[in-house]
Amino acid sequence: MYEEVAEDGRRRYTVAEIAAEFGVTRPTIYRHLSKP
């Protein structure tokens, strides 16, 4: 979801939207994105 891009070149989903979808906090999303 994080890497999807809309037609205007911007990200399709915000981190807040992704966090809400999975029922977690924004910091949780950022922690997982920073893992190798």
N, C-alpha and C positions, 0 to 999 in steps of 0.2 A: 504494500500500500504506500509506503513512504516514498518509493522511487517512481511512482506513477506521475506522469506529467499531463496537465491539461493542454488544450489546444493553444492557449495563450503563452505556453512555456513555463508557467508556474506550477508548483506542486498541486496535485489534485486534492490532497487531503492535508489538513494541518495536523501537527502532532497532537493537539488537543482533541481533534476528531478521532484520530486513531486510538488514543487513550480511552476515550468514551466508548468506542466500539468494543474494546476488549475489557472494559471495566477496571482499568488500572490508572495510575497517575502519570502525568507527563514525565516526571523524573525516571519512572520505570521504563518508559519508551526510550528515553535518551540513554539510559544504562545499557539497554539491549542493542541499541544502534552503535554504541562505541565498542562493543565486543568484536574481536576479530572473526 
